[in-house]
Amino acid sequence: MWSLKRSVRLGLVAAAVAIAAVSAAVGAAPPEPSVIAAIDLAGPFATRSAWRFTAAQGPAIDDPTGGVGDKAPGAVRLCLRRDASGPCDPQLQATLRAGLEDDLFAQPHYLNTARIVQGAAGAPLLLVQTASLHSGDGDQLVFTQALAYRRGADAFVRVYGHPTGRNNNQEVRYIEKGPLKGDIISVEPTENAPFGFWVSVNTLASGEAYREVLRYRSATRYGDGNPLSVIDSEMANIQQRLGVWRPGSPLPLPAGRCPTPHLIHMELWCG
């Protein structure tokens, strides 16, 4: 009898604990977003106000393309704020696909980069790249943007914005050194044979906004076995077309090891 009473008491205690836990979970506030990036802009940009960039990520969500129990990173909220109590500037709040706010893949869930870069004329830019959830085949929407500070208006303005995918060797790269310092190069696959890439070079024009100064069909072919990124394999081709490299000059080589650099039809190979 004592054993039975003790078992009943223990069972009641366990049930009470379980009920309390469920009640606490139901009444608990949702987890706060976690700050994953914070950049003071006032010093590097010599701003009139205390401008600051932050990125906060919400709690993990059920992966819409995964199996039962699979999780994906929460949505990322970008905030460009004039001061600690001000609202977030709406420029960085744009979805990855304009006008498709309810699209599953329109919201950023990855922050690929957020950093200050120096342009060709020495003026800093805020470079931000975000990406969507992965689709079933692993692709993503990727959006790259650069913002400049306008002292007269005490405001940041977007001077470059470009969306791409990820699965077909697409890339957007800010060039930080060399004769193309400050330029932004993008590569995207062509839609017809011979399958290669559209290479675009954008330059900051008069400090106002980036404009395209070169667009051509690459010498690099899709799936040709070259392990270099398209931008690296095309760099001599790009620079020759822009008049800053000529045959016989040292080849513009990618970072890292390139043991036997050589050109084949203006495509750089390292082996």
C-alpha positions in Angstrom: 0.0 0.0 0.0 2.8 2.4 0.9 4.5 1.6 -2.4 1.2 2.3 -4.3 0.6 5.6 -2.5 4.2 6.7 -3.2 3.9 5.8 -6.9 0.7 7.8 -7.1 2.3 10.8 -5.5 5.3 10.6 -7.8 3.0 10.3 -10.8 1.0 13.4 -9.7 4.2 15.4 -9.2 5.5 14.4 -12.6 2.2 15.4 -14.2 2.2 18.8 -12.5 5.8 19.4 -13.7 4.8 18.5 -17.2 1.8 20.8 -17.1 3.8 23.6 -15.8 6.4 23.2 -18.5 3.8 23.2 -21.2 2.1 26.3 -19.7 5.5 28.1 -19.5 6.3 27.2 -23.1 2.9 28.4 -24.3 3.2 31.7 -22.4 6.9 32.2 -23.2 7.9 35.0 -25.5 9.4 34.0 -28.8 13.2 33.9 -28.9 14.8 37.3 -29.7 16.8 37.6 -33.0 20.5 37.3 -32.6 22.8 40.0 -33.8 25.2 38.5 -36.3 26.9 41.6 -37.6 27.4 45.2 -36.2 29.4 47.8 -38.0 30.0 51.4 -36.8 29.8 53.6 -39.9 30.4 56.9 -38.3 34.2 56.7 -38.1 35.0 55.1 -41.5 32.5 57.3 -43.4 33.0 60.4 -41.3 29.2 60.7 -41.0 27.4 63.7 -39.5 25.2 61.4 -37.5 26.0 58.2 -35.5 25.2 55.8 -38.4 25.4 52.1 -37.7 24.7 48.9 -39.6 23.4 45.7 -37.9 22.1 42.4 -39.0 19.9 40.2 -36.8 18.9 36.6 -37.4 15.6 35.1 -36.2 15.3 31.6 -34.7 15.7 28.6 -36.9 12.6 27.6 -38.9 11.3 24.3 -40.4 13.2 23.8 -43.6 10.5 24.1 -46.4 12.5 21.9 -48.7 13.9 19.4 -46.1 12.5 16.4 -44.3 10.6 16.2 -41.1 12.5 17.9 -38.3 15.0 19.5 -40.7 15.7 23.2 -39.8 16.9 26.2 -41.8 18.4 29.5 -40.6 15.9 32.1 -39.6 15.2 35.3 -41.6 17.9 38.0 -41.5 16.9 41.6 -40.9 19.3 44.2 -42.0 19.2 47.6 -40.3 20.9 50.8 -41.4 20.2 53.4 -38.6 21.0 57.0 -38.3 21.2 56.8 -34.5 20.4 54.3 -31.7 16.7 55.2 -31.5 16.0 55.9 -35.1 14.1 53.7 -37.6 15.9 51.3 -40.0 16.5 52.9 -43.4 14.2 51.0 -45.8 16.9 50.7 -48.5 18.3 47.6 -47.0 14.9 46.0 -46.3 14.3 45.2 -49.9 13.4 41.6 -50.6 15.6 39.5 -52.8 12.9 39.6 -55.5 11.2 42.9 -55.7 7.4 42.8 -55.4 7.4 39.2 -54.2 7.4 39.7 -50.4 5.3 36.6 -49.8 7.6 34.4 -52.0 9.3 31.7 -49.9 12.7 32.6 -51.3 12.3 36.4 -51.4 13.5 36.9 -47.8 17.2 36.8 -46.9 18.2 34.0 -44.5 22.0 34.1 -45.0 24.3 37.0 -44.6 27.3 36.2 -46.9 29.2 39.4 -46.3 28.8 42.8 -44.7 31.9 44.9 -44.7 33.4 48.3 -45.6 35.5 48.4 -48.7 37.6 51.1 -50.3 36.8 52.3 -53.8 39.3 53.4 -56.4 39.2 57.0 -55.3 39.5 56.1 -51.6 35.9 56.7 -50.7 34.5 53.9 -48.6 31.4 51.8 -49.5 29.3 49.4 -47.4 29.2 46.1 -49.3 26.4 43.7 -48.3 25.5 40.3 -49.8 22.5 38.3 -48.6 21.0 35.0 -49.8 17.7 33.2 -49.6 16.8 29.7 -48.3 18.1 26.9 -50.5 15.7 25.5 -53.0 15.3 21.7 -53.5 18.3 21.6 -55.9 20.5 23.7 -53.6 20.2 26.9 -55.5 19.7 30.3 -53.8 18.8 33.8 -54.7 21.7 36.1 -53.9 21.6 39.8 -53.8 24.7 42.0 -53.7 24.5 45.7 -53.0 26.9 48.6 -52.3 26.0 51.8 -50.5 27.8 55.1 -50.4 27.4 58.0 -47.9 26.2 61.4 -49.1 27.4 63.9 -46.6 25.2 66.8 -47.8 22.1 64.7 -47.1 23.6 62.8 -44.2 22.3 59.6 -45.8 23.4 56.4 -47.4 22.3 55.6 -51.0 22.5 52.4 -52.9 24.9 52.8 -55.8 24.9 49.1 -56.9 22.4 46.3 -56.6 22.4 43.0 -58.5 20.5 39.7 -58.0 21.9 36.3 -59.2 21.4 32.6 -58.6 24.1 30.3 -57.3 24.1 26.9 -58.9 25.6 27.8 -62.3 28.9 29.4 -61.2 27.3 32.9 -60.9 29.4 35.3 -58.9 29.5 39.0 -58.1 32.9 40.3 -56.9 34.1 43.6 -55.6 37.6 44.1 -56.9 39.8 45.4 -54.0 43.2 45.8 -55.7 44.9 46.0 -59.1 44.0 48.1 -62.1 40.3 47.4 -61.7 40.2 48.4 -58.0 36.8 49.6 -57.0 35.0 47.9 -59.9 32.3 45.2 -59.5 32.3 42.2 -61.8 29.4 39.8 -62.3 29.2 36.6 -64.3 26.0 34.8 -65.2 25.4 31.8 -67.5 24.2 32.4 -71.1 20.9 30.8 -72.1 22.0 29.4 -75.5 24.9 27.5 -77.0 27.8 27.7 -76.9 27.1 27.8 -73.2 29.4 30.2 -71.4 28.9 33.3 -69.3 27.9 36.9 -69.6 30.7 38.9 -68.0 29.8 42.5 -66.8 32.1 45.1 -65.4 30.6 48.0 -63.5 32.5 51.2 -62.5 31.5 53.9 -60.1 30.8 56.8 -62.3 31.5 60.3 -60.9 30.9 58.9 -57.4 27.2 58.7 -58.1 26.3 55.2 -59.1 27.8 52.2 -60.8 27.4 51.9 -64.5 28.2 49.0 -66.9 31.4 49.7 -68.9 31.9 46.2 -70.4 29.7 43.2 -71.2 30.8 40.3 -73.3 30.4 36.5 -73.8 33.1 34.7 -72.0 35.9 32.5 -73.5 35.3 30.2 -70.5 32.7 27.5 -71.3 30.3 26.1 -68.8 31.6 22.7 -67.6 34.9 22.9 -69.5 36.8 21.5 -66.5 38.6 24.6 -65.5 38.7 24.7 -61.7 39.2 28.4 -61.5 36.2 30.7 -60.9 34.9 32.3 -64.1 36.1 35.8 -63.0 39.6 34.5 -62.4 39.7 32.5 -65.7 38.5 35.6 -67.5 40.6 38.3 -65.8 43.2 38.7 -68.6 40.3 38.8 -71.1 38.5 41.5 -69.0 41.6 43.6 -68.6 42.6 43.4 -72.2 39.1 44.5 -73.3 39.4 47.5 -70.9 42.9 48.4 -72.1 44.8 47.7 -68.9 46.5 44.5 -69.9 48.2 43.4 -73.2 49.7 40.1 -74.4 53.2 39.7 -73.2 52.6 41.4 -69.9 52.5 39.4 -66.6 49.3 37.5 -66.4 46.8 38.7 -63.7 46.8 35.6 -61.5 44.2 34.5 -59.0 45.0 34.4 -55.3 46.7 31.2 -54.2 48.8 28.7 -56.2 48.8 28.8 -60.0 51.8 26.6 -61.0 51.8 26.9 -64.8 49.6 29.8 -65.8 48.7 29.9 -69.5 46.0 31.2 -71.8 43.9 29.2 -74.1 41.7 31.4 -76.3 42.0 34.1 -73.6 40.9 31.7 -70.9 43.4 31.4 -68.0 44.4 27.9 -66.9 46.7 27.1 -64.0 47.8 23.6 -65.0 
